[in-house]
Amino acid sequence: MKLLRLIPSNTNIDFLSIKKFAFLFSILVISGTFLSLFLNNLNYGIDFKGGILLEVRAKNYEKSNINELRNKVLTLKAGEISIQKFGKEGDYLIRIQKQEGDQKQQIAMIEKVKLLIDNDYSIRRSEFVGPTVGDELKIAGIYAVSLSLLAIMVYIWFRFEWQFSIAAIIALIHDVISTVGLFSFLQLEFNLATIAAILTTAGYSINDTVVIFDRVRENLRRYKSKDHYYIYNKSINETLSRTVITSVTTLIALFIIFFFGGAVLSDFALAMIWGVLIGTFSSIFVAVSILTFFDINKGEKVEDQSNVPEYERDN
Amino acid sequence: MKNSFKIKSFLILMSVLLGVVYAMPNFISISNNNVSYSFLPGKKINLGLDLKGGSYLLLKADMEVVFEEKLQGLLSDIRYSLRKSKIGYKKLIAKKGIVSFEKRGDTPNEKVKSAIIGLNKNLIIDNKNNKFFVNFSDLNKQEITKATMTQAIEIVRRRIDETGTNEPSIQQQGADRIIVQLPGLDDPSRIKKLLGKTAKLNFQLVHPSISSDDIERGSNAPPGYVILEEDKNPSRLYMVNKRVMVSGEMLKDASPTFDRNNSPSVSFQLSPLGGKKFGRVTGQNIGKPFAIILDNKVVSAPVIQSQIFSSGQITGSFSVQETNDLALVLRSGALPAPMIILEERSVGPGLGSDSISSGKIASVAGLIAVMIFMLMTYGIFGIFANIALFCNIIFILALLSLLQATLTLPGIAGIVLTIGMAVDANVLIFERIKEEYKAGREIIDAIESGFQRAISTIVDANLTTLFAALALFSFGSGPIKGFSVTLMIGIITSMFTAIVITKYLVLAYSKKRDMKNYIFQD
């Protein structure tokens, strides 16, 4: 059987030569994110801004009509509402802003909507998040993301040199910011699942970065006579096949969630697909490129070279 | 050497078998739930409310109200203590969380303070000249909160149990919150109504001469009296005596019934002590009205026709459902604090089962697609990786069942994602073996050192990912926690399967055959 080969063996691509273009791209993405955040902000879900969400299914989907439903809900005068199609034909999401007054008014509104559309729709899901909880979740989300970044940074600092940990963390922040940017740009709902997607993306990206760094560290010890530029490029090339194969299997899984995982998970999958792409990019171009700004010590000369094939030994 | 190989084979086989046994209950259909897998030790995976349908409520006890009440209690305690110590005082009031008074005469300040500190040594006492200010310390408040919450959880549980909801879970969260989970219940409006009442029942006398029509809103009540609204008709006011004749704590039982006019009402039974007290007061006040007060609102104010002892009826304009609920909350006792609903999430059974089926499709499709890809890329080695991947899935299911961790919809996404990422460890190993082989090693050597060198990378890479998952776990609200648990389990099992099972398969295979023809073509 002829095996599939995504990356030819013995690639020798000069990745670092396009470092400048890669940086330019990153700067564009990041400044695009801030521009979009400034112009559009984020489309916060009720998890963070509080409010009411109902997922409804028309009892007779052929007769259901989004405008009719909207007009009906508008009669409640509940302030800002949004109604969108969700998944199957006849399924809708109804979002209602948090109500004036105390908690009781909020809870009462859910009942009002239910009563209003009870004849034509069945309620598949109803959610209410009070403003206090929304704020708490926001803070908890920021904490979770910062804490994990910090923990990762410390771990890499211990396992590698400090320069690696700086490079890795910049690459990670780059990923987190650009994923937030995607949500702002496409105005996807930013909710609890998004935080999960961002953190998982960060986990994936750091995984990628660590694999390349591991090789960089090894090659730094092995090729003492070569310059850093050569070693970085070689390390990226040596791990390239693995980088691509793992990205492909992960993307396969994510695309399947995107298409078959149901409407609730599709945004989540989309965020992760973007995250895997940007994470792979940042591991190669951001993390390693940043290493070139440091003068990293090649360490002690390896004394026992018996494990290294003869022609690779350091002379 | 040969023996150790046998032992390894045995151990791996055993661990996989154990995995299969614990994962098994999940593959047996729900219909013969109880009987057919009783021979298996494990349980099914615990599904989250978003998958099996149900309601989640986050409640907060309104402690401000409780502190206010306790402050009133503190005020009477201070009055009692000052009188007992024969200390003159004036302007004793409770306002804005502080009890304040002025002492009369020349009692030493220290003596005043010691009279009060005797009540509770953690109280905070300040004084300015003759003015004294007493309030609760943080420690007092913590104690009050703790006691209130223990009682509140008990009452919430009783009320929910009485509705006959299946396997409700009621837990405290943080200092003053309660999480209520109600599997299978997709419309919690009745529960919310039941928990929305504190259900403090009081019987108090109504002013004998000032009738409802004479009271103007905002007017002052005579000393010892207070103006209360009627529950169903807030415009109707009553002048009610502050002294409580009998309170709900003396209630023994309550049940829905019908009164003489055949309208719904609630009958109640008082405890022996309560009956005695009620009998005495009603006996002295025949012909006068008394008010039945629920949560500071007048339900009705009947005239006492004759002496009433241990049993009576609460009438009002009730519906049958209302009398059912009222009897229920009276039976279960009053909540020590009003409950505020901070968060509510309900999922209907239809959406839950839809999510499960799309989750299943995504998992199986993901598994097959990744397996095909691995086979195409690595040939026979791909088969090894696929066996490891399959074992990995079994281990994940087994661990989820064993730990009784909750599987949520994002959790399913986590499993599918793990399928994609789990092969990474295999890929790292295979690519490394390839490199070592190309570098001129013998095939067996290449395999051995490929594994050895890849392992340190695998551990580094996975541990860092584990940190992200841990952060998610600590962030942990419901579904997200479920996602992080599956992710963590996936990371650990994928490391195990790659390092142990794949290696075992590759080595076992290489012992038997000349690998050169099989390994990676270039």
HADDOCK unambig.tbl for C-alpha pairs under 7 A between the chains (distance, minus, plus):
assign (segid A and resid 3 and name CA) (segid B and resid 376 and name CA) 5.44 0.50 0.50
assign (segid A and resid 3 and name CA) (segid B and resid 377 and name CA) 5.24 0.50 0.50
assign (segid A and resid 3 and name CA) (segid B and resid 378 and name CA) 6.46 0.50 0.50
assign (segid A and resid 3 and name CA) (segid B and resid 379 and name CA) 6.44 0.50 0.50
assign (segid A and resid 4 and name CA) (segid B and resid 376 and name CA) 5.34 0.50 0.50
assign (segid A and resid 4 and name CA) (segid B and resid 377 and name CA) 4.57 0.50 0.50
assign (segid A and resid 5 and name CA) (segid B and resid 377 and name CA) 6.38 0.50 0.50
assign (segid A and resid 103 and name CA) (segid B and resid 340 and name CA) 6.84 0.50 0.50
assign (segid A and resid 103 and name CA) (segid B and resid 341 and name CA) 6.78 0.50 0.50
assign (segid A and resid 124 and name CA) (segid B and resid 347 and name CA) 5.96 0.50 0.50
assign (segid A and resid 124 and name CA) (segid B and resid 348 and name CA) 4.81 0.50 0.50
assign (segid A and resid 124 and name CA) (segid B and resid 350 and name CA) 6.73 0.50 0.50
assign (segid A and resid 124 and name CA) (segid B and resid 351 and name CA) 5.73 0.50 0.50
assign (segid A and resid 125 and name CA) (segid B and resid 346 and name CA) 5.43 0.50 0.50
assign (segid A and resid 125 and name CA) (segid B and resid 347 and name CA) 4.30 0.50 0.50
assign (segid A and resid 125 and name CA) (segid B and resid 348 and name CA) 5.75 0.50 0.50
assign (segid A and resid 126 and name CA) (segid B and resid 345 and name CA) 5.75 0.50 0.50
assign (segid A and resid 126 and name CA) (segid B and resid 346 and name CA) 5.07 0.50 0.50
assign (segid A and resid 126 and name CA) (segid B and resid 347 and name CA) 6.51 0.50 0.50
assign (segid A and resid 127 and name CA) (segid B and resid 344 and name CA) 5.40 0.50 0.50
assign (segid A and resid 127 and name CA) (segid B and resid 345 and name CA) 4.20 0.50 0.50
assign (segid A and resid 127 and name CA) (segid B and resid 346 and name CA) 6.14 0.50 0.50
assign (segid A and resid 128 and name CA) (segid B and resid 343 and name CA) 5.41 0.50 0.50
assign (segid A and resid 128 and name CA) (segid B and resid 344 and name CA) 4.82 0.50 0.50
assign (segid A and resid 128 and name CA) (segid B and resid 345 and name CA) 6.23 0.50 0.50
assign (segid A and resid 129 and name CA) (segid B and resid 342 and name CA) 6.32 0.50 0.50
assign (segid A and resid 129 and name CA) (segid B and resid 343 and name CA) 4.44 0.50 0.50
assign (segid A and resid 129 and name CA) (segid B and resid 344 and name CA) 6.35 0.50 0.50
assign (segid A and resid 130 and name CA) (segid B and resid 342 and name CA) 4.93 0.50 0.50
assign (segid A and resid 130 and name CA) (segid B and resid 343 and name CA) 5.68 0.50 0.50
assign (segid A and resid 133 and name CA) (segid B and resid 342 and name CA) 6.58 0.50 0.50
assign (segid A and resid 140 and name CA) (segid B and resid 475 and name CA) 5.98 0.50 0.50
assign (segid A and resid 141 and name CA) (segid B and resid 475 and name CA) 6.68 0.50 0.50
assign (segid A and resid 144 and name CA) (segid B and resid 471 and name CA) 5.33 0.50 0.50
assign (segid A and resid 144 and name CA) (segid B and resid 472 and name CA) 6.29 0.50 0.50
assign (segid A and resid 144 and name CA) (segid B and resid 475 and name CA) 5.62 0.50 0.50
assign (segid A and resid 147 and name CA) (segid B and resid 471 and name CA) 6.68 0.50 0.50
assign (segid A and resid 148 and name CA) (segid B and resid 467 and name CA) 6.08 0.50 0.50
assign (segid A and resid 148 and name CA) (segid B and resid 468 and name CA) 5.14 0.50 0.50
assign (segid A and resid 148 and name CA) (segid B and resid 471 and name CA) 5.36 0.50 0.50
assign (segid A and resid 151 and name CA) (segid B and resid 467 and name CA) 6.59 0.50 0.50
assign (segid A and resid 152 and name CA) (segid B and resid 464 and name CA) 5.75 0.50 0.50
assign (segid A and resid 152 and name CA) (segid B and resid 467 and name CA) 6.48 0.50 0.50
assign (segid A and resid 193 and name CA) (segid B and resid 480 and name CA) 6.76 0.50 0.50
assign (segid A and resid 196 and name CA) (segid B and resid 472 and name CA) 6.79 0.50 0.50
assign (segid A and resid 196 and name CA) (segid B and resid 480 and name CA) 6.55 0.50 0.50
assign (segid A and resid 199 and name CA) (segid B and resid 468 and name CA) 6.03 0.50 0.50
assign (segid A and resid 200 and name CA) (segid B and resid 468 and name CA) 6.82 0.50 0.50
assign (segid A and resid 203 and name CA) (segid B and resid 464 and name CA) 6.92 0.50 0.50
assign (segid A and resid 203 and name CA) (segid B and resid 465 and name CA) 4.37 0.50 0.50
assign (segid A and resid 203 and name CA) (segid B and resid 468 and name CA) 5.54 0.50 0.50
assign (segid A and resid 204 and name CA) (segid B and resid 465 and name CA) 6.71 0.50 0.50
assign (segid A and resid 206 and name CA) (segid B and resid 464 and name CA) 6.88 0.50 0.50
assign (segid A and resid 206 and name CA) (segid B and resid 465 and name CA) 6.95 0.50 0.50
assign (segid A and resid 207 and name CA) (segid B and resid 461 and name CA) 4.55 0.50 0.50
assign (segid A and resid 207 and name CA) (segid B and resid 462 and name CA) 6.61 0.50 0.50
assign (segid A and resid 207 and name CA) (segid B and resid 464 and name CA) 6.76 0.50 0.50
assign (segid A and resid 207 and name CA) (segid B and resid 465 and name CA) 6.26 0.50 0.50
assign (segid A and resid 210 and name CA) (segid B and resid 460 and name CA) 6.86 0.50 0.50
assign (segid A and resid 210 and name CA) (segid B and resid 461 and name CA) 5.52 0.50 0.50
assign (segid A and resid 211 and name CA) (segid B and resid 457 and name CA) 5.96 0.50 0.50
assign (segid A and resid 211 and name CA) (segid B and resid 461 and name CA) 6.31 0.50 0.50
assign (segid A and resid 214 and name CA) (segid B and resid 457 and name CA) 6.24 0.50 0.50
assign (segid A and resid 242 and name CA) (segid B and resid 427 and name CA) 6.04 0.50 0.50
assign (segid A and resid 242 and name CA) (segid B and resid 428 and name CA) 6.15 0.50 0.50
assign (segid A and resid 242 and name CA) (segid B and resid 431 and name CA) 6.57 0.50 0.50
assign (segid A and resid 246 and name CA) (segid B and resid 421 and name CA) 6.73 0.50 0.50
assign (segid A and resid 246 and name CA) (segid B and resid 424 and name CA) 5.44 0.50 0.50
assign (segid A and resid 249 and name CA) (segid B and resid 370 and name CA) 5.77 0.50 0.50
assign (segid A and resid 249 and name CA) (segid B and resid 420 and name CA) 4.87 0.50 0.50
assign (segid A and resid 249 and name CA) (segid B and resid 421 and name CA) 6.94 0.50 0.50
assign (segid A and resid 250 and name CA) (segid B and resid 417 and name CA) 6.53 0.50 0.50
assign (segid A and resid 250 and name CA) (segid B and resid 420 and name CA) 4.02 0.50 0.50
assign (segid A and resid 250 and name CA) (segid B and resid 421 and name CA) 5.48 0.50 0.50
assign (segid A and resid 252 and name CA) (segid B and resid 366 and name CA) 6.89 0.50 0.50
assign (segid A and resid 252 and name CA) (segid B and resid 370 and name CA) 6.86 0.50 0.50
assign (segid A and resid 252 and name CA) (segid B and resid 420 and name CA) 6.99 0.50 0.50
assign (segid A and resid 253 and name CA) (segid B and resid 366 and name CA) 5.00 0.50 0.50
assign (segid A and resid 253 and name CA) (segid B and resid 416 and name CA) 6.00 0.50 0.50
assign (segid A and resid 253 and name CA) (segid B and resid 417 and name CA) 5.84 0.50 0.50
assign (segid A and resid 253 and name CA) (segid B and resid 420 and name CA) 5.27 0.50 0.50
assign (segid A and resid 254 and name CA) (segid B and resid 417 and name CA) 6.53 0.50 0.50
assign (segid A and resid 256 and name CA) (segid B and resid 362 and name CA) 5.83 0.50 0.50
assign (segid A and resid 256 and name CA) (segid B and resid 366 and name CA) 6.09 0.50 0.50
assign (segid A and resid 257 and name CA) (segid B and resid 362 and name CA) 5.64 0.50 0.50
assign (segid A and resid 257 and name CA) (segid B and resid 413 and name CA) 6.88 0.50 0.50
assign (segid A and resid 260 and name CA) (segid B and resid 358 and name CA) 6.04 0.50 0.50
assign (segid A and resid 260 and name CA) (segid B and resid 361 and name CA) 6.80 0.50 0.50
assign (segid A and resid 260 and name CA) (segid B and resid 362 and name CA) 5.50 0.50 0.50
assign (segid A and resid 261 and name CA) (segid B and resid 358 and name CA) 5.16 0.50 0.50
assign (segid A and resid 261 and name CA) (segid B and resid 359 and name CA) 5.60 0.50 0.50
assign (segid A and resid 261 and name CA) (segid B and resid 362 and name CA) 5.63 0.50 0.50
assign (segid A and resid 262 and name CA) (segid B and resid 355 and name CA) 6.70 0.50 0.50
assign (segid A and resid 262 and name CA) (segid B and resid 358 and name CA) 6.00 0.50 0.50
assign (segid A and resid 309 and name CA) (segid B and resid 439 and name CA) 6.73 0.50 0.50
